[in-house]
Amino acid sequence: MTVIFEETFEPTIDNLVARFADGSAKTVEAWVFADTETRRKAEETLAAKGITARFRSAYKPLVHFFSEDVRTDGLVSAAITYPVHPEAPENRFLLEAYPLSGLLGDTKVSFAPATDGSDLFYTVVLSWSDGRSETKAVFAPNRLHDDFAGEQVLSPTGWLSIDGAEGARLKTDYEALFSRTMQAIAAHRWGDAEPFFEELNITASLPAEDEWLPLSPSDALISLREALHEDFYFSLLEVFQTRSGRPLGDRGLRPGQIVPEIRFAAGPARVRVETRPLNADETDDDAGEAVATAANPFSAARVRRELETIEGEAFAARSRAGRAVSARYHRGSDRPVMISGGQHPNEVTGIAGALRAGLALAERPNVHFTISPLENPDGYAVDNRLRADNPRHMHHAARYTAFGDDLEYRPREAPFETGIRFQAEAISGALLHVNLHGYPAHEWTRPLSGYVPRGFAMWTVPKGFFLIMRHKSGWEEQARTLIDRVTERLGQNRALVDFNARQIDLYIAHSGTPTWPVINGFPVMISVDDRHRVPLTLITEYPDETIYGDAFIQGHTAQLETALGAYEAWQDMVLPEAS
């Protein structure tokens, strides 16, 4: 274990209160990274000394403006013009307004892009039922800078205005914690060969509570802790991609397991960075719920126990930390299908849905399939660990393996977890792989590195249960037929279709016109991809990071129905002659 960096950061908001408590200013307006309660208490402290202070949120300022400054009773309409900056995606500030259009009930909310360049203000025209109207300018302080991948980005930042002056950038404790930690890690001597470590642990504490906004069909989360986790994780991947001479976004990078653990704690923000040995411990804390109605993710041990009840040949692989990757081959006279889950194990409905599909198929005659419901147990162990502190966060540090790579992109000569797929393909001869996945159930941001997650712009906000059909050249007809048959089956679930419709509407309001079609109520993408070894790969994407209760049940049921629908459609499909 090697400690790389450790520091405590003075709270920006406390420093501002101390600075102006002597009455050196009559009015103070600051934008900081702090939760609502902390900002209100600071205002009250200065008000008691006769100073008018307003501490605003530097993160998602328009959403906070509506929740903190606008009387919504009787509000008929809100017409919003959002900034368009030449150094940011055109819809960047429209995304940052998410999920405003879903929060105001019957109020008509409209968005339009600004046409006057890089002015960082939203213009908001409010109208009430009593005939009143107001026009407000909402400042969104940002700075143009190079991120840790060397790319120029526009990112939210702190700001301070005294006695009505224009003001200037205020470097906050939140920004300083991130930048100083990243600098220390980037400057460390890591050696020349991947992997550079077993676990790189970043433990930070922030005095920032998560804030929930009521949103149908799912809650909306504003979390500075989650945003910091995401920015640390993906920024560090980019640092090591650059160090290894790889392109940004290269999923074959194997730096080791990067684990940011961002917890709530009162007092100043703190961070400690250290390398640790891999942890192969496993706790069986399963709730013991019935598989079909489980409201919580299963433990890894529970997944293995249920898998053992499926008749057939067991086969397995090993993870980097030594955990078992377990699978079953159930031989029959049907056309074989591969079913998998847990490639990215923070996508929890895919694991439960794959397990349910295997159990359901095993009850039928003549079925022929392989089932590997938890392909990445090392990542799942990290997800369990992170959910203990932050159960509703998306936890992308659990997405990849303990090598730090995406197992699907691993070469055959170094298989580890990926060996489970090589074996499944070899023993079954399957030409269809149903690969169950998920994505964030609420907004995904990287506020300190340009806000929009690099390489994942399509997945920033939920858009319902999404299907991706990848096929080899010459399999176009089969790919389209499979999508049609599966979505037709899923469309019989009206609750799921309605869920999709609401999420798609909200996505369009805050992201713009989609480039993907909707078939039978389900957004889909169909593309040629000769990278896959089997000719057809159906990938599901359910907004499940991280959900529980009825939402979780709906999610893993959708995954189950997709797997069963694909299996059934596959049996009587006309295949290309060469197959």
C-alpha positions in Angstrom: 0.0 0.0 0.0 1.4 3.4 -1.1 -0.1 6.7 -0.2 0.2 9.0 -3.2 -1.7 12.1 -2.0 -3.6 13.3 1.0 -5.1 16.8 1.7 -7.8 18.7 3.5 -9.5 21.7 1.8 -10.8 24.7 3.5 -14.5 25.1 2.8 -15.0 27.9 0.3 -18.4 28.9 1.7 -17.0 29.2 5.2 -14.1 31.3 4.0 -16.6 33.6 2.3 -18.7 34.0 5.4 -15.5 34.8 7.5 -14.3 37.2 4.8 -17.4 39.3 4.7 -18.6 39.0 8.3 -16.9 42.3 9.1 -19.2 44.2 6.9 -16.6 45.0 4.2 -19.4 44.5 1.6 -23.1 45.2 1.7 -24.1 42.6 -0.8 -22.3 39.3 -1.7 -23.3 36.9 -4.5 -21.4 33.8 -5.0 -21.7 30.6 -7.0 -20.3 27.6 -5.2 -20.4 23.8 -5.3 -22.5 23.1 -2.2 -25.9 21.7 -1.3 -28.9 23.9 -0.7 -29.0 23.6 3.0 -25.3 24.6 3.4 -25.9 27.6 1.1 -29.0 28.8 3.0 -27.2 28.5 6.4 -24.4 30.7 5.1 -26.8 33.3 3.9 -28.5 33.4 7.3 -25.2 33.8 9.1 -24.3 36.9 7.1 -27.9 38.2 7.2 -27.6 38.2 11.0 -24.7 40.6 10.6 -26.6 42.9 8.3 -25.1 41.6 5.0 -27.3 40.6 2.1 -25.7 37.4 0.7 -26.9 35.0 -1.9 -25.0 31.7 -2.4 -26.0 30.1 -5.6 -25.2 26.7 -7.0 -22.5 26.6 -9.7 -23.7 23.1 -10.6 -27.0 23.1 -12.7 -27.8 26.8 -11.9 -31.0 27.0 -13.9 -32.6 24.0 -12.1 -31.6 25.5 -8.8 -33.0 28.9 -9.9 -36.4 27.3 -10.4 -36.4 25.4 -7.2 -35.1 28.3 -5.1 -36.3 31.5 -6.7 -39.4 30.9 -8.7 -42.9 30.8 -7.3 -44.4 28.0 -9.4 -48.0 28.3 -8.1 -50.0 29.6 -11.0 -47.0 29.5 -13.3 -48.4 29.1 -16.8 -45.3 29.2 -19.0 -41.5 29.4 -18.8 -39.8 30.3 -22.1 -36.1 29.7 -21.7 -33.3 30.8 -24.0 -30.1 28.8 -23.3 -26.5 29.8 -24.0 -24.7 28.3 -27.0 -20.9 28.5 -26.6 -18.5 27.9 -29.5 -16.3 25.7 -27.3 -19.0 23.4 -26.1 -21.6 21.0 -27.7 -24.5 23.0 -29.0 -26.9 21.4 -26.6 -24.6 21.6 -23.6 -26.7 24.1 -21.6 -29.9 22.5 -22.7 -28.6 19.3 -21.2 -27.6 21.2 -18.0 -31.2 22.3 -17.6 -32.3 18.6 -17.3 -34.9 17.6 -16.0 -36.6 21.0 -15.7 -39.3 20.4 -18.3 -40.5 17.4 -16.2 -40.5 19.2 -12.9 -43.1 22.0 -13.4 -46.3 20.0 -13.8 -48.7 21.7 -16.2 -46.5 24.7 -16.8 -45.6 25.0 -20.5 -41.8 24.9 -20.7 -40.0 25.8 -24.0 -36.3 26.0 -24.9 -34.6 27.9 -27.7 -30.9 28.4 -28.4 -29.4 31.9 -28.0 -28.1 33.5 -31.1 -25.8 36.1 -29.5 -22.6 34.1 -29.1 -20.9 33.0 -25.9 -23.0 34.9 -23.3 -23.3 32.5 -20.3 -26.7 33.5 -19.3 -30.1 31.8 -19.6 -32.9 34.2 -20.4 -36.1 33.1 -18.7 -39.5 34.6 -19.4 -42.1 33.6 -16.8 -45.8 34.1 -17.1 -48.5 33.5 -14.4 -52.2 32.9 -14.6 -52.9 36.3 -13.0 -51.4 38.1 -16.0 -48.0 38.8 -14.4 -44.8 38.2 -16.3 -41.1 38.6 -15.5 -37.9 38.2 -17.4 -34.9 36.9 -15.5 -31.2 36.4 -16.5 -29.7 33.3 -14.9 -25.9 33.2 -14.8 -24.1 29.9 -15.5 -20.5 30.6 -14.6 -18.0 28.5 -16.6 -14.4 28.6 -17.5 -12.5 27.5 -20.6 -9.5 25.3 -19.7 -7.5 22.2 -20.7 -8.7 19.1 -18.9 -6.4 16.3 -17.8 -6.6 14.7 -21.2 -5.2 17.9 -22.7 -8.5 18.8 -24.4 -10.0 22.2 -24.2 -13.4 22.2 -22.4 -15.9 24.6 -20.9 -16.7 23.6 -17.3 -18.9 25.0 -14.5 -16.9 27.0 -12.0 -17.2 29.2 -8.9 -17.9 32.9 -9.1 -17.9 35.9 -6.8 -19.6 39.2 -7.2 -19.3 41.9 -4.5 -21.7 44.9 -4.2 -23.2 44.3 -7.6 -19.9 44.2 -9.6 -19.5 41.8 -12.6 -17.3 39.6 -10.4 -14.7 37.1 -11.3 -14.0 33.4 -11.1 -13.8 31.9 -7.7 -11.8 28.6 -7.4 -13.7 26.5 -5.0 -12.8 23.7 -2.7 -14.6 21.2 -4.9 -12.6 22.2 -7.9 -9.3 22.3 -5.9 -9.9 18.8 -4.5 -10.3 17.4 -8.0 -7.5 19.3 -9.7 -4.9 18.8 -7.0 -5.7 15.1 -6.7 -5.6 14.6 -10.4 -2.2 16.4 -10.6 -0.7 14.2 -7.9 -1.9 11.0 -9.6 -0.8 12.1 -13.1 2.7 13.1 -11.7 3.3 9.8 -9.9 5.8 7.4 -11.3 3.7 4.5 -12.5 6.2 2.4 -14.4 6.1 1.6 -18.1 3.8 -1.5 -18.4 0.1 -2.0 -17.9 -1.4 -2.8 -15.4 0.2 0.0 -13.3 -1.4 -1.1 -10.0 -3.9 -3.5 -8.5 -6.3 -1.0 -7.0 -5.9 2.8 -7.1 -8.2 4.1 -4.4 -9.4 7.6 -4.1 -11.3 8.1 -0.8 -12.9 11.5 -0.5 -15.4 13.0 1.9 -17.6 16.0 1.0 -20.1 17.9 3.2 -22.7 17.7 0.3 -26.0 15.9 0.7 -27.6 14.4 -2.4 -30.7 16.2 -3.5 -33.7 14.5 -5.0 -36.2 16.1 -7.4 -39.7 14.6 -7.9 -39.8 13.4 -11.5 -42.0 10.9 -13.2 -41.4 8.1 -14.2 -38.2 8.1 -12.1 -36.6 10.4 -9.6 -33.9 12.9 -10.6 -30.8 13.1 -8.5 -28.5 16.1 -8.1 -25.3 14.8 -6.5 -22.0 16.6 -6.2 -20.5 13.4 -4.7 -21.7 11.2 -7.7 -20.4 13.8 -10.2 -17.0 13.8 -8.5 -16.9 10.0 -8.7 -17.6 10.1 -12.4 -15.1 12.8 -13.1 -12.4 11.1 -11.2 -13.0 7.7 -12.8 -13.2 8.8 -16.4 -10.5 11.5 -16.1 -8.1 8.9 -14.7 -8.9 6.5 -17.5 -8.0 9.3 -19.9 -4.7 10.1 -18.1 -3.6 6.4 -18.3 -4.8 6.1 -21.9 -2.6 9.1 -22.8 0.3 7.6 -20.7 0.1 4.3 -22.6 -0.1 6.0 -26.0 -3.7 4.9 -26.5 -6.5 7.0 -28.0 -9.0 8.5 -25.6 -11.8 6.1 -24.9 -9.8 3.0 -25.7 -11.6 0.2 -23.8 -8.6 -2.1 -24.0 -6.6 0.0 -21.5 -5.6 -2.1 -18.5 -4.3 0.3 -15.8 -5.7 -1.7 -12.9 -8.9 -1.1 -10.9 -9.7 2.5 -10.2 -12.0 3.0 -7.3 -13.2 6.5 -6.3 -15.1 6.3 -3.0 -16.8 9.6 -2.4 -18.7 9.7 0.9 -20.7 12.3 2.8 -19.0 13.8 5.9 -19.5 17.0 7.7 -16.6 19.5 7.9 -14.0 20.3 5.3 -13.6 18.2 2.1 -10.8 15.6 2.4 -9.1 13.2 0.0 -6.6 10.4 0.3 -5.2 8.5 -2.6 -3.4 5.2 -2.3 -2.6 2.0 -4.1 -4.0 -1.2 -2.5 -3.9 -4.9 -3.2 -6.8 -6.4 -5.0 -9.6 -7.6 -2.6 -11.1 -11.0 -3.4 -13.4 -11.0 -0.4 -17.1 -11.7 -1.0 -20.0 -11.2 1.4 -23.3 -13.1 0.8 -25.7 -10.4 2.0 -28.5 -11.4 -0.4 -32.0 -10.4 0.8 -33.4 -13.9 0.0 -36.1 -12.5 -2.2 -37.9 -14.6 -4.8 -36.0 -14.3 -8.1 -39.0 -13.1 -10.1 -40.0 -10.4 -7.7 -36.6 -9.4 -6.3 -36.6 -5.7 -5.5 -32.9 -5.6 -4.9 -29.8 -6.8 -6.8 -28.7 -10.3 -5.9 -25.4 -11.2 -4.2 -22.8 -12.9 -6.4 -23.2 -16.0 -4.3 -26.9 -16.0 -4.9 -26.4 -15.8 -8.6 -24.1 -18.8 -8.5 -26.5 -20.8 -6.4 -29.4 -20.1 -8.7 -27.2 -20.9 -11.7 -26.4 -24.3 -10.2 -30.1 -25.3 -10.4 -30.1 -25.0 -14.2 -29.6 -28.5 -15.7 -26.6 -28.7 -18.0 -22.9 -28.6 -18.2 -21.1 -26.1 -16.0 -18.2 -24.2 -17.4 -16.2 -21.3 -15.8 -13.4 -18.8 -16.1 -11.5 -16.7 -13.5 -11.3 -13.0 -12.9 -8.1 -11.1 -12.2 -8.8 -11.2 -8.5 -9.5 -14.9 -8.6 -13.3 -14.9 -8.5 -15.2 -17.5 -10.4 -17.1 -16.5 -13.6 -19.8 -19.2 -13.7 -21.9 -20.4 -16.6 -24.2 -23.2 -17.8 -24.6 -24.9 -21.1 -28.1 -26.5 -21.5 -28.0 -28.7 -24.7 -31.2 -29.3 -26.7 -32.5 -29.6 -30.3 -33.4 -25.9 -30.7 -31.1 -23.4 -32.4 -28.6 -22.3 -29.7 -28.5 -18.8 -28.1 -25.9 -17.2 -25.9 -27.4 -15.1 -23.0 -25.1 -13.0 -20.8 -25.3 -10.3 -18.2 -22.9 -8.4 -16.0 -20.3 -7.4 -18.5 -20.8 -4.0 -16.8 -22.0 -5.1 -13.4 -23.2 -1.8 -12.2 -26.0 -2.4 -14.8 -27.9 -4.5 -12.3 -31.1 -5.4 -14.1 -29.1 -7.3 -16.8 -27.7 -9.7 -14.2 -31.1 -10.4 -12.7 -32.8 -10.6 -16.1 -30.2 -13.0 -17.5 -30.5 -15.3 -14.5 -34.3 -15.2 -14.8 -34.1 -16.0 -18.5 -31.9 -19.0 -17.9 -34.2 -20.3 -15.2 -37.3 -19.8 -17.3 -35.8 -21.4 -20.5 -34.6 -24.5 -18.5 -38.2 -25.3 -17.8 -39.0 -25.7 -21.5 -38.4 -28.8 -23.7 -35.7 -28.9 -26.4 -34.1 -25.6 -25.4 -30.5 -25.0 -26.3 -28.6 -22.1 -24.7 -25.7 -20.9 -22.6 -26.2 -18.6 -19.7 -23.5 -16.5 -18.0 -25.4 -13.9 -15.8 -22.4 -12.3 -14.1 -19.4 -12.0 -16.4 -17.5 -9.5 -14.3 -17.5 -10.5 -10.6 -14.6 -8.2 -9.7 -16.6 -5.2 -10.9 -19.7 -6.5 -9.1 -17.8 -6.6 -5.9 -16.9 -3.0 -6.3 -20.5 -2.1 -7.1 -21.6 -3.8 -3.9 -19.0 -1.9 -2.0 -19.9 1.5 -3.4 -23.7 0.9 -3.0 -23.2 0.6 0.8 -22.4 4.3 1.0 -24.3 5.6 -2.0 -27.0 3.2 -3.0 -28.6 5.2 -5.8 -25.4 6.4 -7.6 -24.4 5.0 -11.0 -20.9 3.8 -9.9 -19.1 3.6 -13.2 -15.9 2.5 -11.3 -17.6 -0.9 -11.2 -18.1 -0.9 -15.0 -14.9 -2.5 -16.0 -12.8 -5.4 -14.7 -10.0 -5.4 -12.1 -7.6 -4.9 -15.0 -9.5 -1.7 -15.8 -10.6 -2.9 -19.2 -13.9 -3.7 -20.8 -13.8 -7.5 -21.0 -15.5 -7.5 -24.5 -12.4 -5.8 -25.9 -9.9 -8.2 -24.5 -7.8 -10.4 -26.9 -8.1 -14.2 -26.9 -4.5 -14.7 -25.7 -5.3 -13.1 -22.3 -8.9 -14.1 -21.7 -9.6 -14.2 -17.9 -13.3 -13.2 -17.7 -13.7 -13.1 -21.5 -12.9 -16.8 -21.6 -16.5 -17.5 -20.6 -17.6 -16.1 -23.9 -15.0 -18.0 -25.9 -16.1 -21.2 -24.3 -19.8 -20.4 -24.8 -19.3 -19.8 -28.5 -17.2 -23.0 -28.9 -19.5 -25.4 -27.1 -22.8 -24.1 -28.3 -22.1 -22.9 -31.9 -24.6 -20.1 -31.2 -25.0 -17.5 -33.9 -27.0 -15.1 -31.7 -25.8 -13.5 -28.5 -28.3 -11.7 -26.2 -26.2 -9.4 -24.1 -28.1 -7.6 -21.3 -27.0 -4.2 -20.2 -28.1 -1.0 -18.6 -27.2 2.7 -18.3 -27.8 5.6 -15.8 -31.3 6.0 -14.4 -30.7 9.7 -13.9 -28.4 12.4 -15.5 -24.8 11.5 -16.0 -22.3 14.4 -15.9 -18.6 15.3 -15.6 -18.9 18.9 -14.4 -15.2 19.5 -13.9 -14.3 18.2 -17.4 -16.7 19.8 -19.8 -19.9 18.6 -18.2 -20.9 16.1 -21.0 -19.2 12.7 -20.5 -16.6 12.4 -23.3 -17.5 9.5 -25.6 -20.9 8.9 -23.9 -22.9 11.9 -24.9 -25.7 9.7 -26.1 -26.2 8.3 -22.6 -26.2 11.5 -20.5 -30.0 11.4 -19.8 -32.4 8.5 -19.7 -34.5 7.6 -22.8 -36.2 4.5 -21.8 -35.5 0.8 -22.5 -33.2 0.9 -25.5 -32.2 -1.9 -27.9 -29.0 -2.1 -29.9 -28.8 -4.7 -32.8 -25.3 -5.3 -34.1 -24.9 -7.6 -37.1 -22.3 -8.8 -39.5 -22.5 -7.9 -43.2 -25.2 -10.0 -44.9 -27.3 -10.4 -41.8 -29.4 -7.1 -42.2 -32.7 -8.9 -42.8 -32.3 -11.1 -39.7 -31.3 -8.2 -37.6 -34.3 -6.2 -38.5 -36.7 -9.1 -38.1 -35.3 -9.9 -34.7 -35.8 -6.2 -33.6 -39.4 -6.2 -35.0 -40.3 -9.4 -33.2 -38.7 -8.5 -29.9 -40.2 -5.0 -29.7 -43.6 -6.3 -30.7 -43.5 -8.6 -27.7 -42.2 -5.9 -25.4 -44.9 -3.6 -26.7 -47.6 -5.8 -25.0 -46.4 -4.4 -21.7 -48.2 -1.0 -21.7 -46.6 0.1 -18.5 -43.2 -0.3 -20.1 -44.3 1.5 -23.3 -45.7 4.4 -21.2 -42.5 4.5 -19.2 -40.5 4.7 -22.4 -42.8 7.4 -23.9 -42.3 9.7 -20.9 -38.6 9.3 -20.8 -38.2 9.8 -24.5 -40.2 13.0 -24.3 -38.0 14.3 -21.5 -34.9 13.2 -23.5 -36.0 15.2 -26.6 -36.8 18.3 -24.5 -33.3 18.4 -23.1 -31.1 16.8 -25.7 -32.8 17.6 -29.0 -34.1 15.5 -31.9 -32.8 12.0 -31.6 -31.0 10.2 -34.4 -32.5 6.8 -33.6 -35.9 5.4 -34.6 -38.6 4.2 -32.2 -40.1 0.8 -33.1 -43.2 -0.4 -31.3 -42.5 2.2 -28.6 -38.8 1.3 -28.1 -35.8 3.3 -29.3 -33.4 1.1 -31.3 -30.1 1.3 -33.1 -29.2 -1.3 -35.9 -25.7 -1.3 -37.3 -23.2 -3.4 -39.1 -20.4 -4.4 -36.7 -18.0 -7.1 -37.9 -16.0 -6.8 -34.7 -18.2 -9.4 -33.0 -17.5 -13.1 -33.5 -21.1 -14.1 -33.7 -23.2 -12.7 -36.6 -26.0 -11.2 -34.4 -25.6 -9.5 -31.1 -28.7 -8.0 -29.4 -27.7 -5.5 -26.6 -30.3 -4.2 -24.2 -29.9 -0.9 -22.3 -32.3 -0.4 -19.4 -32.0 2.8 -17.2 -31.0 1.0 -14.1 -28.0 2.7 -12.4 -29.1 2.4 -9.7 -32.8 1.5 -9.0 -34.7 -0.7 -6.5 -38.2 -1.8 -5.6 -40.9 -1.8 -8.3 -38.5 0.0 -10.7 -36.0 -2.8 -10.4 -38.6 -5.4 -10.9 -39.9 -3.7 -14.0 -36.3 -3.5 -15.3 -35.3 -7.1 -14.9 -38.7 -8.2 -16.2 -38.1 -6.2 -19.4 -34.7 -7.9 -19.6 -36.2 -11.3 -19.2 -38.9 -10.7 -21.8 -36.3 -9.5 -24.3 -34.2 -12.6 -23.8 -37.2 -14.9 -24.2 -38.5 -12.9 -27.1 -35.2 -13.1 -28.9 -34.8 -16.8 -28.2 -38.3 -17.6 -29.6 -37.9 -15.4 -32.7 -34.6 -17.0 -33.5 -36.0 -20.5 -33.7 -38.0 -20.0 -36.9 -36.0 -17.3 -38.6 -34.7 -17.8 -42.1 -30.9 -17.5 -42.0 -28.5 -16.6 -44.8 -27.4 -19.6 -46.9 -23.8 -19.3 -45.8 -24.7 -19.9 -42.2 
